[in-house]
Amino acid sequence: ILQELGHKTYWFHGNEKEFYNRGEFMPQIGYQNIIAEHELNDLNVTDKLAWGISDTALFDHVLKTLENEEQPFLAEVLTLSNHLPFNYDWKINFPVELTNKNLKGDYLNDYRKGIYYTDQALKQFFTQFWQSDLASNTHVIITGDHGIWAFDQSKTYSQLANCLLYTSPSP
């Protein structure tokens, strides 16, 4: 429908498009431009983190691509850095409260670092976005595909749940 209305469509992802067969699926539902890890590497976007291209490098490429787009567009960006096991070299400095040992285990701190990294990547994206021409006529919607709660049967979830449980003080 969007193509018939003169829109271009983009799907950006920092991982391989073959994962979940997305390279075949996305064009079947109308995406014209599929830009994933292989295509990004060909364009010298090679900053790796976690499962592929870092969110910050991916966001930079997305903005550069879309700022040059003359047609109306729909673009989906699937980031992947904030994903299990959360113990990456995030390549950023963290506040001291995230670097101190947590009495409830390192896993909670690793998870919190992942959330902090995502916040920083989004901050960088929006700082650049608001300074671009895109800001005046582009809607940005942020969603999540799943959270740690999707793994409720795993050891990972039980470790995190034990860290997050609130215990009210005794009367």
C-alpha positions in Angstrom: 0.0 0.0 0.0 2.8 2.4 0.9 4.6 1.7 -2.4 1.4 2.5 -4.3 1.3 5.9 -2.4 4.9 6.7 -3.4 6.7 5.7 -0.2 10.0 3.9 0.1 10.3 1.2 2.7 13.4 0.3 4.7 14.2 -2.4 7.2 17.5 -2.0 9.2 19.0 -4.6 11.5 22.4 -5.0 13.0 22.4 -8.8 12.8 22.3 -11.1 9.8 19.1 -10.8 7.8 19.2 -14.6 7.4 18.3 -14.9 11.2 14.7 -16.0 11.3 14.8 -15.9 7.5 14.1 -12.2 7.6 15.9 -11.6 4.3 13.2 -13.6 2.5 10.3 -12.5 4.7 10.7 -8.8 4.8 10.4 -8.3 1.0 7.3 -10.5 1.0 5.5 -8.1 3.3 6.6 -5.1 1.2 10.0 -3.9 2.5 12.0 -2.7 -0.5 15.4 -2.0 1.1 16.7 -4.6 3.5 19.9 -3.3 5.2 21.4 -5.7 7.7 24.9 -6.7 9.0 26.3 -7.8 5.7 25.2 -4.7 3.8 26.4 -2.5 6.7 29.8 -4.1 6.7 30.0 -3.5 2.9 29.4 0.2 3.7 32.2 0.1 6.4 29.7 0.2 9.3 31.6 -2.3 11.4 31.4 -1.3 15.0 30.4 -4.6 16.7 28.7 -5.1 20.0 26.9 -8.1 21.4 25.2 -9.9 18.5 26.3 -7.6 15.6 26.5 -4.0 14.7 26.2 -1.7 17.7 23.0 0.3 18.2 24.9 3.6 18.0 26.5 2.7 14.6 23.2 1.4 13.3 21.3 4.6 14.3 24.0 6.7 12.7 23.7 4.8 9.4 19.9 5.0 9.6 19.9 8.8 10.0 22.4 9.3 7.2 20.4 7.1 4.9 17.0 8.6 5.7 18.2 12.2 5.7 19.1 11.7 2.0 15.7 10.1 1.1 13.6 12.4 -1.1 10.5 10.2 -1.0 8.2 9.7 2.0 9.3 6.5 3.8 8.5 3.9 6.4 11.6 2.6 8.1 11.9 -0.1 10.8 15.0 -0.3 12.8 15.6 -3.5 14.8 18.4 -3.0 17.3 20.0 -5.9 19.1 22.7 -4.9 21.5 20.6 -5.1 24.7 20.1 -8.8 24.6 21.2 -11.8 26.7 23.7 -12.4 28.2 24.3 -8.7 29.0 28.0 -9.1 29.8 29.5 -7.4 26.8 32.2 -4.8 26.6 29.7 -2.0 26.1 32.4 0.5 25.1 30.9 3.3 27.3 31.5 4.5 30.8 28.9 3.7 33.4 27.8 5.6 36.5 29.5 4.4 39.6 26.2 2.8 40.9 26.4 0.4 37.9 30.0 -0.5 38.3 30.0 -1.3 42.0 29.4 -4.9 43.0 25.8 -5.7 43.7 25.1 -7.8 46.7 22.5 -9.7 44.7 24.9 -10.8 42.0 26.6 -9.6 38.9 23.7 -10.6 36.6 21.5 -7.7 37.7 24.3 -5.2 37.2 25.0 -6.6 33.7 21.3 -6.3 32.9 21.2 -2.7 34.2 24.3 -1.9 32.1 22.4 -3.1 29.0 19.5 -0.9 29.8 21.8 2.1 30.4 23.6 1.4 27.1 20.2 1.4 25.3 19.3 4.7 26.9 22.6 6.2 25.8 22.2 4.9 22.2 18.7 6.4 22.1 19.9 9.7 23.5 22.6 9.9 20.8 20.0 9.0 18.2 17.5 11.6 19.3 20.2 14.3 19.8 21.1 13.8 16.1 17.5 13.3 15.0 16.2 16.6 16.5 19.0 18.5 14.7 18.2 16.9 11.3 15.6 17.9 8.7 13.8 14.6 9.5 12.5 16.0 12.9 10.0 18.3 11.3 8.0 15.6 9.4 8.9 12.2 10.8 7.1 10.2 13.5 9.3 7.8 15.7 7.7 4.9 17.5 9.6 2.8 19.9 8.5 -0.7 20.8 10.1 -3.8 22.3 9.9 -7.3 21.0 10.4 -9.0 24.3 12.0 -8.6 27.7 13.8 -10.8 30.2 10.3 -12.0 31.3 10.1 -14.1 28.1 12.6 -16.5 29.7 10.6 -17.3 32.8 11.6 -20.9 32.8 15.3 -20.2 32.6 17.9 -19.9 35.2 18.5 -16.4 33.9 15.0 -15.2 34.8 15.1 -16.7 38.3 18.4 -14.9 38.9 16.9 -11.6 37.9 13.6 -12.2 39.6 15.4 -12.9 42.9 17.2 -9.6 42.5 14.1 -7.5 41.7 11.7 -8.9 44.3 10.6 -6.3 46.7 10.3 -7.2 50.3 8.3 -4.9 52.5 9.9 -4.2 55.9 8.4 -6.0 58.9 5.9 -3.9 61.0 
